[in-house]
């Protein structure tokens, strides 16, 4: 069941959804708008010394560079991590989707590609932003960048979220290198470059 504005207000009032800072004006008919902070992170994608495209090893921490700025220009076909100003905490039994605002999407910016928040999560929301358009687009601290759509899970989980992004603050880089399946590297595995240099 998706929460209406009335459900969202009630859940905030009884502490099942915590939002800090909370702006009542950001509640829509069935969602809550979230605003952009000044925290960004980009992957250092410089080429190698011999001019080849850098290959990211997912079993190692990625070379992100943190940027603090009130205005970030997202250039065409570029990717950046950003963060909500709001910190959100969900009670067991409530989950949420992160969705882009239609007005932002119509400008060419894709907001998130992994927008799921499990029951029990607490922290700021890291957003994956991509400019699919042909023009650079300035994005500003405080702008409404996306929205949270809340819903009730059928049965409260017996494993509330307590993963590697719990209590995250600011634009939080990928921690996929902590995944168990990537901790063992098989040296006998054949690696293909996909026909690219």
N, C-alpha and C positions, 0 to 999 in steps of 0.2 A: 504494500500500500504506500503510495507516494504521499508525502506530507503536504497539505495545503498551507497557506499562510497562517491559518488558525492553529493548525497542528504544530507548526514551527514555533509560533509564539508560546504555545502551551508547553512545548518541550524545553524551550529556553527558560521559561518561568519556573519549571520544576527541576531544572538542572540536568535534564537528560541530554540536552545539547548545550554546550558552553562555547561562547564566542567572545573573544577578547581582542581588540575592542569591539563592542557591539553597536551597530547603528540601525535602529528600527526602520529607517528609510530604505535600507537595503533588502528588506523582505519584499519579495514579489508574490504573485498569486500562488505559486507552488515551488518557490526556490528562494535562496538567499544569495545576494550578490557578494562577491569577495573582491577586495581591492589590491592593487599592485604595490608591493613594497619597493625599497630602493636597493634590494639585494639581487644580484644576477651572477650567473656562472656560465662561462663558455669553455668549450674544449679547445685546448691549444692544438690547432690543426696544422701547424707549420710543417712543411715538407722536411724529409730527412736531408742530411748533408749532401747526398748524391741526387737530390731532386725528386725522389720518389714520394708517393703519397704515404703518409704515416699510417701504420696499421695499429689499431687499438687491441691490446691483449685484455680480454674481459676478465682474466684471472688475476689481473693486477689493478691497483687503484688508477683511475683515469686521470689524465693531466688537465684538470679543470683549473681555470683562473677565475678568482672571485673579483667582482666589480661592484662597488657601491656608488650609485649615482641616482639622482632624482629623475633624470631623463636618459633613456637608452634608445638608440636608433637601431631598429631591427632591419637589416638590409635584406634584399631579395635572396631567397634560398639559403637563409641562415637560420641556425638553431641556437636557442639560448634557454637556460634554466632561469626561472624567476620564482618569486615567492609572494604569497599573500601577506598583507599586513596582519590579518586576523589569525589568531591561534584558535584552533577548534578542538573540542574534546567531545567524543561520542560515547554515550552510555552503551552497555551491552544491550543488544536488541535493536540498535539503530545503526544503519549504514548510510553511505552517501556516494553519489556520483559527482565528479567535477566536470562541468560542462563549460564550453566557451559561450560568451554572450553573442547573440546573433549579430549585433552591430559590429563587434570586433571581428567576427568571422567574415563578414561581408567586406571588410577592408583588406582581406587576404591573409590574416593571421590565424593559424590553427592553434588552438589552446588545448594543451595536453594530448597525450596519446596513451596515458595509463592512469586514467582518472577514477580510481576506486578507493574509497576509504572504508576500512573494516571497522566493525564495532570495537570499541575500546581504544581507538586511535586518539592520540593527543599530540598537537603540534601545529606549526604553520604548514600551509599547503604549498608544496613545490609544484610549479607549473612548467610544463614543457611547451615552449613557444616556437613556432616555425612560420616564417614569412613565405607564403607560396605565391605572392604577387610579384610585380615587376618594379615596384618603387620601395625605397626605404621608408619605414614608418616609425616615427618617434612614439614611444610609450612612456607614460609618466607615473611617478609615484602618486598613489591615491586614486588613479582611474579605476573604474569598475571593469575588471578584466575577465571575470568568469562568474560562475554561479554554482552553488551546491544544491543538489536535489536530494532530499532526505527520504528514506523509506524504512519501514519497520521490517525486520526479518521475521520469518514465520515462527521460529523458535530461537530464543536467546542462545548464543553460542557458548560452548564450554571451553573455547580457546579464544578469548578476546585478544585483539592485536597487541603484540609485544615484540614486534620485529625490529629490524635494523634502522627504521626511520621513525621509531617512537620518539617523541619530544623534539623532533627536528626544528631548527630555527634557520630562517633565511633559505636562499636557494641551495638545496642540499644535493651534492653530486651523487651519481649512481654508486651504490655499494654492491653491485652485482658480483664483485670479486669475493665477497663473503659467502656466496652460495656454495653449498657443499659440492655440487656436481662440477664446479670449476676449480676445486682445490687440488684435484689430481690431474696432472697433464700427462697424457700418454705420448711418449716420444715416438712411438711407432705409427701414430696417426698421420695419414697423408693429408697435407694441407694444400688446397687449391687456391690460386689467386683469382679465380673467376675470369681469367683472360685479361686482367688488368695489371698494369705495372704499379 
